[in-house]
Amino acid sequence: MSENIMTTVAYVQENDFDALIANETLTVVDFTASWCGPCRKISPLMDQLAEEFPDKATVVKLDIDQAKAIAKKYAVRSIPAVLMFKAGETVENIVGVKPYETFSEAVSKHS
């Protein structure tokens, strides 16, 4: 695979969310919003995560404006928030702009 191909992490729809996080594979959910400046800073990091761990994690984005009930259910009060789920359980919650290593180490730890 060529190094310059960037995957763009897909947005998950509210009605697909529960089925997605119920998976045994680690699911990384970037809680984001179009108006959120800091969210744009971590977006390329999520793309990098998806590229680096294609067999270990499913990386998706969730627009909190489109999925208010899910954001509320998981007490997401501040974005960007990256939650990691395994078999329906939250195993990691990283809030704010963090270096790539914070996310990649969390994926390695839980996958």
N, C-alpha and C positions, 0 to 999 in steps of 0.2 A: 504494500500500500504506500502511496506517495505521501511524503511528510506534509505537503501543503494542502491536502484535502482536509477540510474542517467539517466535522459533523455538527449540525445544529441540533441541539437537544430539543426534542418535541414537547409540546404542551400536552398534558393529560387533561381529559375532560372530567368534570365532577362525577359523572355516572360511571366512569371507568376506574376511579381512584381506589375503591375498596378492593376490587379484584386484583388490581396491580400490586398493592402493598401486601396482600395475603400470600404472595409468592414466597417460596423458600429462598430465592435469590435476593440478594440485597437490593433494595430500591432506594435510590437517592432522589429526594424531591426538593427542588429549588422553589420555595415559596417566593413569588416575585410579583411585580406590577409594572405596567408600562411607564408609569410616572416616576418610578423609583430610580434615582441616579446611582446609588451604591449597588443596586441590583445589576445594573449594566456592567459594573466592574467585575462581578463574579461570573457573569454569563460565559465569557471565554474559558474560565476555569472549569465550568461544568462541561463544556464541549471537550476540553482536554481530559477530564475525568472519564467521560464516555469513550473516548478514543483509547485511553490507557488501560481501562478495565472492562473491555467489552464482554468478557466471559464471567466477570465477578459481580458486576452491578448493572442495573438498569437505571439510567439517569433521565429524569423528566423534569419539566417545569410545571408549576401550577400558578395560574394567575389568580391572586387572592380576590380581585374584584369580580371575577367570574365564579369563584368558589368560596364565597364567604362562610358557608356552613362548615367546610372542611378546615379553613383557617381557624375558625372559632373552636372547633372540636379539638384541635391540636394546640390551642392556646398560642397561636402565632400573633404576637402583638407588635412585633418589630421586624421589618424586612431589610435586607435579605435574611431569610432563615432557611437553612438547609437541614432537612430532617431525613434521617436514614431509617428505613423500616426493614424488618426481616420477619417473615411469617406473621404479618399484621401488627407486630410490636415495634414501637419506636426504640431504636438502639442508640441513636446519636442525635443531638440537636445542636447545630452550630449557627449562632446568630451573628450577623454583621459581616463586614468584609474581612476576610482572613486570607493568609497566603495559601497557595495551592497545596502545600505540604499538609496543612491542617485537614483538608478534604481527602487527599490521597491516603494519608495515614489512617484516617477513620475508615475508609473503604477497606484498606488492607486488614485492619483490626477486626472488622465485622464480616468479611467475606470468607 
